[in-house]
């Protein structure tokens, strides 16, 4: 796959997160398990440097890599975890905007035909009263059409 999810580490500098099961650089969040917690970050979708392909019909979707539902705390067999995505509108999302966003829903990203990185927001909510541990079953899936 020649599209990646990136974090902007400094102006104009982007670091790609791991893909598939490599887990060499996963998206990492820290949560208060006693009180429950919310973590938000701006992420970017972009193509790998050197790629000459164009991409269209791009969607990013949170998925659970196991049978547990760690994406939608209101869905079937919920764990209390929730993930929301939102297209970047040029400002930090407000609580009202997050409240109007459904858990686990894919977002559409504009077509990519250059080396631009297109921003979106990622929000993960953890329930209160959880044990401290590493969670490896939440992933972001990128679906797209690639053109030469």
N, C-alpha and C positions, 0 to 999 in steps of 0.2 A: 504494500500500500504506500502510495507516495503523498498522502495527506497525513498530517500529524496534528496533535493538540500541543500547544506551546504555552509557556508562561513567560511573560516579559520580565526579565531579571534586571534590566536597566534600559534606558531609552535606546531603542533600536536593536536591542540584544534579546534574543528569544532562545529558550531552552526547551527542547522537545521532551515530552513525557514518554515513558516506555510504552511499547505496543505489545499486543498479544500477551503472553504469559511471562515475558522477560523480567518484568518488575525491577529493572535496573534503575529506573527513575520514576517511581509511581507518583501520582498525585497524592500528597500526604496532608492530612488534616489532623488537628488535635481537638478533642472534645472533653467537656466536663461531664463525666459519667454520673456524677451525683445529682446535678441539677438539670441535666439535659443541656444541649448547646446547639448553636447555629454557626456555621462557617460559610463564608462567601468569598469567592475569588473570581477575578476576571481572567478568562482563558482566551486563547486564540486558535483558530483553525487556519492552517496554511500548508502549502505544498513544500516538499523537501527541496532544499537548495539544489539547483541543477536540473530539476524536473522541467520538461518542456511541454507537458500535457496541460490541458485545461480541464476543469472540473465543474460540473453543473448538477443541479438537483441534490445539493448537499444537505444532509440532515445529521444532526447530532442527537443521540438519544441515550439517556441513562438506562443501564440494564443491570440486573442482578445475575451474577455468574453461578449462583447456586439456586436451590429450590426455595430458600427463604426469600420473602418479599422485603428487600431492603431499599426499595425505591418509593413505595407508596404506603404510608402508615395507615391509610384508610382502606386499602385493598384487601384482597383475600389473604389470609395467613400473615397479617402484618407483624413486623418486628418493632415498630416504633420509629425506625429510621425513615427518612424521606429525602428525595433528591428532586430539585427543580432546576430548570435551565431557562435562561431568558436571553434573547438577542440584545446586544448592547445598543442603547439608544443615545449614547453620548453622555450619560450621567450614571451615577451609582443608583441602583434600583431602590425605590422607596418600599416601606413595609406594605403599603397599599398595592403596589405593583406585584410584590411577591405573593400577597394574599389572593390576588386575581390570577395567579399562575398555578396550574395543576401539577401535581406530583407526577414524575415519570413520563412526561410528554416530550416528544421530539421537537426540536426547533429547526427551522429552515435557515440555512446560511446562503448568502449571495454566491453567485458563481465566482470561481477563482481562475484567472488566466495569467496571473503574474506572480511575483514573489511577495504579494501583500499577505498580511496576517489579519484575519477578520475576527473581531472580538465578540465574546458572549460571556454571560455570567453563569456561574455554577454555585449552587447553594445546597449544602447537605445539613440535615437536621438530625440530631441524635436524641433518643429518648432519655428521660431521667431514670436514674437507678440502674444504669448498665455497669457491667464489670469492665475494668480496664483491660483492653486486649487490642491486637492488631486485626483489622478487618480488611480482607482481601477480595471480597466478592462483589463490590460495586465497581462498575466500569462504564466508560463512555464509548458508545459505538458510533462510528462515522460511516454513513451510507452515501454513495455518490455515483455519478456517471462520469467515466473518464474518457476524454477525447484526445486523439493524437494531434 
